[in-house]
Amino acid sequence: MNTTSHTLPSAAGPVVPHVERATSMVTGQPILIRCECPLGRDHTYAEWRERFGDSAPAE
């Protein structure tokens, strides 16, 4: 049984503009995507999923 609790983005905190970091699979160059999720700091998609899990609504 999974007892991990995930917080939905709307309840996580204030919205602060930042970037979601990714890497191009073609060039290997960084890709910075403007983000305004409640994490409020630069992050990767994996970090976002770790915090909010599968229960977060799709954007």
C-alpha positions in Angstrom: 0.0 0.0 0.0 1.4 3.4 -1.0 1.0 5.9 1.9 2.8 8.8 0.2 0.8 11.9 0.4 0.9 14.3 -2.6 -0.2 17.9 -2.5 -2.2 19.2 -5.4 -0.6 22.2 -7.1 -3.3 24.6 -6.2 -2.6 24.0 -2.5 1.2 24.0 -2.7 1.9 27.7 -2.4 2.0 31.0 -4.2 2.6 31.2 -7.9 6.0 32.6 -8.7 7.4 32.7 -12.3 10.3 30.4 -12.8 11.5 27.8 -15.4 11.1 24.1 -15.9 14.4 22.7 -17.2 14.6 20.1 -19.9 17.3 18.9 -22.3 16.9 18.5 -26.0 17.1 14.9 -27.1 18.4 16.1 -30.5 21.1 18.6 -29.6 21.6 18.0 -25.9 21.1 21.7 -25.3 19.1 22.9 -22.3 15.5 24.0 -22.9 14.0 26.5 -20.4 10.2 26.5 -20.3 8.4 29.4 -18.5 6.5 28.0 -15.6 4.2 29.4 -13.0 3.4 26.3 -10.9 3.2 26.5 -7.1 6.7 25.0 -6.7 7.9 28.6 -7.1 11.5 27.6 -8.1 13.3 26.3 -11.1 12.8 22.5 -11.5 12.6 19.5 -13.9 9.4 17.7 -14.8 10.7 14.8 -12.7 10.9 17.1 -9.6 7.4 18.3 -10.3 6.1 14.8 -10.5 7.9 13.8 -7.3 6.1 16.7 -5.5 2.6 16.4 -7.0 2.4 12.8 -8.3 -0.2 11.4 -10.6 -3.1 13.1 -8.9 -2.3 16.6 -10.2 -4.6 17.9 -12.9 -3.2 18.2 -16.5 -2.5 21.7 -17.7 
